[in-house]
Amino acid sequence: MERVSLIRLYAVAVTALVASGLAEAQCLSLPCDSTVSSSSTALSVTNTGTGRALEGHATSGIGVIGISDNRGVVGTQGETSCAGTYAVGGCATTGDGILGRSPNRAVIGVQGGGSCAGTYGVGGCATTGDGVVGRSSDGFAGRFEGRVLVRVLEITGGTDIAEPFNVAHSEVITPGMLVSIDPARPGQLRVSSQPYDRTVAGVVSGANGVTPGITLKSPETLGDGLFPVALTGRVYGWADASNGPIQPGDLLTTSDRPGHAMRVTDSTKAHGAILGKAMTALEAGQGLVLVLVTLQ
């Protein structure tokens, strides 16, 4: 496979350190093909100014490519760890983990000898481990502006699908409260407070440490708000057993206790007012119940 790699090392504030005595004159001219066996860094470039430490441009082929049985390309921003086995890893303490722009291929990492052909901004191809890893403690680990195509999507951070809503009297809202459509404020909600309320909309997500898996929003429109409300999936909701003990499988509706669900005991009133089914029990009093939200 023919690869064209052009490396521009800026002379101002740049130090090139090559392990095992490879910092020789012939390795600072192009093309350069050297092999090193060492636990130290093979090439380290430091720029103390505002410019780039390392930049690769290619008129055809790949600007920068990393091929490894462990990690092909790793980029860290701030003092952060990026441990693991993957083709491309971006780990940031602030900002975005990975950002790539190119008319062809901006960043490529190949782990385990996999093929990574195609046209893209960031490409990670792994035979073992993860193809692309992005971690950020403040900000998004990855950002995509445009359509995203995935063959299989697995979400491990939450169990419900939520939409953000503004809710009346937001100062009293806590995760797990039942909310209903507010007829006085189009597109917004209020805390449910009537039994068998046919305007019931969902449960404020986040109670008992269970957060939304997917959040659907449209910023600066009626499709935005402060509180993520679970519209389907599993979520913990406040319940009141005053109308009878709640058992797994019981249908749940709104109650006269603000923000609390109760067991359905009158099926003639329940049509259109069902929040979902209880998945855990509540024998007496008030407490959190795991709810499978299936509005009907």
ROTOR-944050 format. One record per residue (C-alpha): residue number from 1; residue in one letter; chain; x, y, z. Coordinates in nm, 2 decimals, m for minus. Example, Ala and Ser with C-alpha at 12.3 -4.5 7.8 and 13.67 -1.06 7.14 Angstrom:
(1; A; A; (1.23; m0.45; 0.78))
(2; S; A; (1.37; m0.11; 0.71))
END
This chain:
(1; M; A; (0.00; 0.00; 0.00))
(2; E; A; (0.15; 0.33; m0.11))
(3; R; A; (0.13; 0.60; 0.15))
(4; V; A; (0.24; 0.96; 0.12))
(5; S; A; (0.31; 1.13; 0.45))
(6; L; A; (0.45; 1.49; 0.46))
(7; I; A; (0.55; 1.62; 0.80))
(8; R; A; (0.62; 1.99; 0.85))
(9; L; A; (0.83; 2.06; 1.16))
(10; Y; A; (0.82; 2.43; 1.24))
(11; A; A; (1.16; 2.57; 1.34))
(12; V; A; (1.03; 2.83; 1.58))
(13; A; A; (0.98; 2.68; 1.93))
(14; V; A; (0.99; 2.32; 1.81))
(15; T; A; (1.20; 2.04; 1.96))
(16; A; A; (1.22; 1.70; 1.80))
(17; L; A; (1.32; 1.42; 2.02))
(18; V; A; (1.37; 1.08; 1.87))
(19; A; A; (1.44; 0.78; 2.10))
(20; S; A; (1.74; 0.55; 2.07))
(21; G; A; (1.96; 0.80; 1.90))
(22; L; A; (1.74; 0.85; 1.59))
(23; A; A; (1.77; 1.23; 1.61))
(24; E; A; (2.01; 1.22; 1.32))
(25; A; A; (2.03; 1.46; 1.03))
(26; Q; A; (1.89; 1.21; 0.78))
(27; C; A; (1.57; 1.17; 0.99))
(28; L; A; (1.50; 1.54; 0.98))
(29; S; A; (1.49; 1.54; 0.60))
(30; L; A; (1.21; 1.40; 0.38))
(31; P; A; (1.13; 1.13; 0.30))
(32; C; A; (1.24; 0.96; 0.63))
(33; D; A; (1.18; 0.59; 0.71))
(34; S; A; (1.32; 0.48; 1.04))
(35; T; A; (1.25; 0.19; 1.29))
(36; V; A; (1.29; 0.21; 1.66))
(37; S; A; (1.24; m0.05; 1.94))
(38; S; A; (1.21; 0.14; 2.27))
(39; S; A; (0.97; 0.21; 2.56))
(40; S; A; (1.04; 0.58; 2.51))
(41; T; A; (0.86; 0.81; 2.27))
(42; A; A; (0.98; 0.77; 1.92))
(43; L; A; (0.90; 1.13; 1.82))
(44; S; A; (0.80; 1.42; 2.04))
(45; V; A; (0.73; 1.76; 1.90))
(46; T; A; (0.67; 2.06; 2.13))
(47; N; A; (0.57; 2.41; 2.03))
(48; T; A; (0.56; 2.66; 2.32))
(49; G; A; (0.41; 2.93; 2.10))
(50; T; A; (0.06; 2.95; 1.95))
(51; G; A; (0.12; 2.75; 1.63))
(52; R; A; (0.08; 2.38; 1.57))
(53; A; A; (0.34; 2.14; 1.70))
(54; L; A; (0.29; 1.89; 1.42))
(55; E; A; (0.10; 1.92; 1.09))
(56; G; A; (0.07; 1.68; 0.80))
(57; H; A; (m0.03; 1.78; 0.44))
(58; A; A; (m0.07; 1.55; 0.15))
(59; T; A; (m0.18; 1.64; m0.21))
(60; S; A; (m0.29; 1.28; m0.25))
(61; G; A; (m0.30; 1.00; 0.00))
(62; I; A; (m0.31; 1.05; 0.38))
(63; G; A; (m0.17; 1.35; 0.57))
(64; V; A; (m0.11; 1.17; 0.90))
(65; I; A; (m0.18; 0.80; 0.97))
(66; G; A; (m0.12; 0.59; 1.28))
(67; I; A; (m0.11; 0.21; 1.27))
(68; S; A; (m0.07; 0.01; 1.59))
(69; D; A; (m0.17; m0.31; 1.75))
(70; N; A; (m0.27; m0.11; 2.05))
(71; R; A; (m0.38; 0.25; 1.97))
(72; G; A; (m0.34; 0.40; 1.63))
(73; V; A; (m0.39; 0.77; 1.70))
(74; V; A; (m0.43; 0.93; 2.04))
(75; G; A; (m0.50; 1.30; 2.11))
(76; T; A; (m0.54; 1.44; 2.46))
(77; Q; A; (m0.64; 1.79; 2.55))
(78; G; A; (m0.56; 1.91; 2.90))
(79; E; A; (m0.43; 1.68; 3.17))
(80; T; A; (m0.64; 1.37; 3.11))
(81; S; A; (m0.59; 1.00; 3.07))
(82; C; A; (m0.68; 0.82; 2.75))
(83; A; A; (m0.61; 0.46; 2.84))
(84; G; A; (m0.75; 0.18; 2.64))
(85; T; A; (m0.72; m0.02; 2.31))
(86; Y; A; (m0.87; 0.16; 2.01))
(87; A; A; (m0.79; 0.30; 1.67))
(88; V; A; (m0.86; 0.67; 1.73))
(89; G; A; (m0.89; 0.82; 2.08))
(90; G; A; (m0.96; 1.17; 2.18))
(91; C; A; (m0.98; 1.26; 2.55))
(92; A; A; (m1.04; 1.62; 2.66))
(93; T; A; (m1.09; 1.78; 3.00))
(94; T; A; (m1.27; 2.08; 2.83))
(95; G; A; (m1.41; 2.11; 2.48))
(96; D; A; (m1.46; 1.83; 2.22))
(97; G; A; (m1.28; 1.50; 2.23))
(98; I; A; (m1.23; 1.46; 1.86))
(99; L; A; (m1.25; 1.72; 1.58))
(100; G; A; (m1.16; 1.64; 1.22))
(101; R; A; (m1.20; 1.84; 0.90))
(102; S; A; (m1.08; 1.74; 0.56))
(103; P; A; (m1.20; 1.71; 0.20))
(104; N; A; (m1.06; 1.35; 0.21))
(105; R; A; (m0.94; 1.20; 0.54))
(106; A; A; (m0.83; 1.43; 0.82))
(107; V; A; (m0.74; 1.17; 1.10))
(108; I; A; (m0.70; 0.80; 1.05))
(109; G; A; (m0.61; 0.54; 1.31))
(110; V; A; (m0.58; 0.17; 1.23))
(111; Q; A; (m0.56; m0.08; 1.52))
(112; G; A; (m0.48; m0.45; 1.46))
(113; G; A; (m0.41; m0.42; 1.09))
(114; G; A; (m0.77; m0.34; 0.98))
(115; S; A; (m0.86; m0.17; 0.66))
(116; C; A; (m0.98; 0.19; 0.68))
(117; A; A; (m1.05; 0.29; 0.32))
(118; G; A; (m1.30; 0.57; 0.25))
(119; T; A; (m1.35; 0.94; 0.25))
(120; Y; A; (m1.41; 1.10; 0.60))
(121; G; A; (m1.29; 1.35; 0.86))
(122; V; A; (m1.21; 1.10; 1.13))
(123; G; A; (m1.17; 0.73; 1.07))
(124; G; A; (m1.10; 0.45; 1.32))
(125; C; A; (m1.08; 0.09; 1.21))
(126; A; A; (m1.01; m0.18; 1.47))
(127; T; A; (m1.00; m0.56; 1.46))
(128; T; A; (m1.02; m0.57; 1.84))
(129; G; A; (m1.13; m0.30; 2.08))
(130; D; A; (m1.31; 0.02; 1.98))
(131; G; A; (m1.28; 0.19; 1.65))
(132; V; A; (m1.32; 0.55; 1.78))
(133; V; A; (m1.31; 0.66; 2.14))
(134; G; A; (m1.39; 1.01; 2.26))
(135; R; A; (m1.40; 1.12; 2.63))
(136; S; A; (m1.47; 1.46; 2.77))
(137; S; A; (m1.53; 1.56; 3.13))
(138; D; A; (m1.67; 1.90; 3.03))
(139; G; A; (m1.84; 1.92; 2.69))
(140; F; A; (m1.92; 1.66; 2.43))
(141; A; A; (m1.70; 1.36; 2.37))
(142; G; A; (m1.80; 1.38; 2.00))
(143; R; A; (m1.99; 1.64; 1.79))
(144; F; A; (m2.17; 1.57; 1.46))
(145; E; A; (m2.33; 1.84; 1.26))
(146; G; A; (m2.53; 1.67; 0.99))
(147; R; A; (m2.68; 1.33; 0.95))
(148; V; A; (m2.53; 1.03; 1.13))
(149; L; A; (m2.56; 0.68; 1.00))
(150; V; A; (m2.51; 0.38; 1.23))
(151; R; A; (m2.58; 0.01; 1.18))
(152; V; A; (m2.65; m0.08; 1.54))
(153; L; A; (m2.69; 0.18; 1.82))
(154; E; A; (m2.63; 0.07; 2.18))
(155; I; A; (m2.68; 0.32; 2.46))
(156; T; A; (m2.55; 0.24; 2.81))
(157; G; A; (m2.61; 0.58; 2.98))
(158; G; A; (m2.99; 0.56; 3.04))
(159; T; A; (m3.31; 0.37; 2.99))
(160; D; A; (m3.57; 0.62; 2.87))
(161; I; A; (m3.64; 0.85; 2.57))
(162; A; A; (m3.70; 1.20; 2.69))
(163; E; A; (m3.79; 1.54; 2.56))
(164; P; A; (m3.71; 1.87; 2.74))
(165; F; A; (m4.02; 2.07; 2.85))
(166; N; A; (m4.07; 2.39; 3.05))
(167; V; A; (m4.29; 2.31; 3.35))
(168; A; A; (m4.50; 2.56; 3.55))
(169; H; A; (m4.38; 2.63; 3.90))
(170; S; A; (m4.04; 2.49; 3.82))
(171; E; A; (m3.91; 2.57; 4.16))
(172; V; A; (m4.10; 2.27; 4.30))
(173; I; A; (m4.01; 2.02; 4.03))
(174; T; A; (m3.80; 1.72; 4.12))
(175; P; A; (m3.71; 1.41; 3.92))
(176; G; A; (m3.98; 1.14; 3.93))
(177; M; A; (m4.28; 1.38; 3.93))
(178; L; A; (m4.57; 1.32; 3.69))
(179; V; A; (m4.65; 1.61; 3.46))
(180; S; A; (m4.94; 1.69; 3.24))
(181; I; A; (m5.01; 1.91; 2.94))
(182; D; A; (m5.07; 2.27; 3.05))
(183; P; A; (m5.37; 2.41; 2.85))
(184; A; A; (m5.28; 2.77; 2.94))
(185; R; A; (m4.93; 2.75; 2.80))
(186; P; A; (m4.90; 2.58; 2.46))
(187; G; A; (m4.62; 2.32; 2.43))
(188; Q; A; (m4.55; 2.33; 2.81))
(189; L; A; (m4.64; 2.12; 3.11))
(190; R; A; (m4.76; 2.14; 3.47))
(191; V; A; (m4.74; 1.91; 3.76))
(192; S; A; (m5.02; 1.66; 3.75))
(193; S; A; (m5.27; 1.69; 4.04))
(194; Q; A; (m5.60; 1.53; 3.94))
(195; P; A; (m5.69; 1.16; 3.94))
(196; Y; A; (m5.73; 1.00; 3.60))
(197; D; A; (m5.59; 1.31; 3.42))
(198; R; A; (m5.62; 1.25; 3.04))
(199; T; A; (m5.36; 1.52; 2.98))
(200; V; A; (m5.08; 1.32; 3.15))
(201; A; A; (m4.76; 1.35; 2.95))
(202; G; A; (m4.49; 1.16; 3.13))
(203; V; A; (m4.24; 1.16; 3.42))
(204; V; A; (m3.96; 1.40; 3.49))
(205; S; A; (m3.65; 1.18; 3.42))
(206; G; A; (m3.35; 1.14; 3.65))
(207; A; A; (m3.49; 1.00; 3.97))
(208; N; A; (m3.30; 0.73; 4.16))
(209; G; A; (m2.99; 0.78; 3.94))
(210; V; A; (m3.16; 0.66; 3.61))
(211; T; A; (m3.10; 0.93; 3.34))
(212; P; A; (m3.24; 0.96; 2.99))
(213; G; A; (m3.07; 0.74; 2.72))
(214; I; A; (m3.19; 0.96; 2.44))
(215; T; A; (m3.30; 1.33; 2.46))
(216; L; A; (m3.48; 1.48; 2.17))
(217; K; A; (m3.48; 1.86; 2.14))
(218; S; A; (m3.51; 2.15; 1.91))
(219; P; A; (m3.33; 2.45; 2.07))
(220; E; A; (m3.50; 2.79; 2.08))
(221; T; A; (m3.84; 2.64; 1.98))
(222; L; A; (m4.14; 2.49; 2.16))
(223; G; A; (m3.93; 2.16; 2.13))
(224; D; A; (m3.70; 2.28; 2.41))
(225; G; A; (m3.72; 2.33; 2.78))
(226; L; A; (m3.55; 2.29; 3.12))
(227; F; A; (m3.68; 1.94; 3.23))
(228; P; A; (m3.62; 1.61; 3.06))
(229; V; A; (m3.96; 1.43; 3.06))
(230; A; A; (m3.96; 1.06; 2.99))
(231; L; A; (m4.22; 0.98; 2.72))
(232; T; A; (m4.13; 0.61; 2.68))
(233; G; A; (m3.90; 0.35; 2.84))
(234; R; A; (m3.81; 0.28; 3.21))
(235; V; A; (m3.80; 0.56; 3.46))
(236; Y; A; (m3.85; 0.60; 3.83))
(237; G; A; (m4.17; 0.79; 3.93))
(238; W; A; (m4.32; 0.90; 4.25))
(239; A; A; (m4.63; 0.70; 4.35))
(240; D; A; (m4.89; 0.70; 4.62))
(241; A; A; (m5.04; 0.38; 4.76))
(242; S; A; (m5.33; 0.54; 4.93))
(243; N; A; (m5.56; 0.41; 4.66))
(244; G; A; (m5.43; 0.06; 4.71))
(245; P; A; (m5.10; m0.12; 4.72))
(246; I; A; (m4.91; m0.11; 4.39))
(247; Q; A; (m4.78; m0.44; 4.25))
(248; P; A; (m4.56; m0.51; 3.94))
(249; G; A; (m4.79; m0.51; 3.63))
(250; D; A; (m5.05; m0.27; 3.77))
(251; L; A; (m5.16; 0.01; 3.54))
(252; L; A; (m5.07; 0.35; 3.68))
(253; T; A; (m5.25; 0.68; 3.64))
(254; T; A; (m5.23; 1.02; 3.80))
(255; S; A; (m5.36; 1.09; 4.15))
(256; D; A; (m5.48; 1.38; 4.36))
(257; R; A; (m5.13; 1.40; 4.52))
(258; P; A; (m4.93; 1.64; 4.31))
(259; G; A; (m4.67; 1.47; 4.09))
(260; H; A; (m4.76; 1.12; 4.21))
(261; A; A; (m4.90; 0.81; 4.03))
(262; M; A; (m5.16; 0.57; 4.17))
(263; R; A; (m5.29; 0.22; 4.08))
(264; V; A; (m5.58; 0.22; 3.83))
(265; T; A; (m5.89; 0.09; 4.01))
(266; D; A; (m6.16; 0.23; 3.78))
(267; S; A; (m6.11; 0.12; 3.42))
(268; T; A; (m6.40; 0.34; 3.30))
(269; K; A; (m6.20; 0.65; 3.40))
(270; A; A; (m5.86; 0.52; 3.29))
(271; H; A; (m5.89; 0.54; 2.91))
(272; G; A; (m5.65; 0.80; 2.79))
(273; A; A; (m5.52; 0.86; 3.14))
(274; I; A; (m5.28; 0.57; 3.17))
(275; L; A; (m4.91; 0.65; 3.24))
(276; G; A; (m4.78; 0.30; 3.21))
(277; K; A; (m4.72; m0.01; 3.41))
(278; A; A; (m4.55; m0.06; 3.75))
(279; M; A; (m4.23; m0.27; 3.75))
(280; T; A; (m4.17; m0.26; 4.12))
(281; A; A; (m4.41; m0.26; 4.42))
(282; L; A; (m4.52; 0.00; 4.68))
(283; E; A; (m4.72; m0.15; 4.96))
(284; A; A; (m4.81; 0.17; 5.15))
(285; G; A; (m4.74; 0.54; 5.17))
(286; Q; A; (m4.55; 0.73; 4.90))
(287; G; A; (m4.22; 0.63; 4.73))
(288; L; A; (m4.05; 0.58; 4.40))
(289; V; A; (m4.17; 0.30; 4.17))
(290; L; A; (m4.00; 0.19; 3.85))
(291; V; A; (m4.24; 0.26; 3.57))
(292; L; A; (m4.25; 0.13; 3.22))
(293; V; A; (m4.39; 0.44; 3.05))
(294; T; A; (m4.65; 0.35; 2.78))
(295; L; A; (m4.89; 0.64; 2.75))
(296; Q; A; (m5.24; 0.53; 2.65))
END
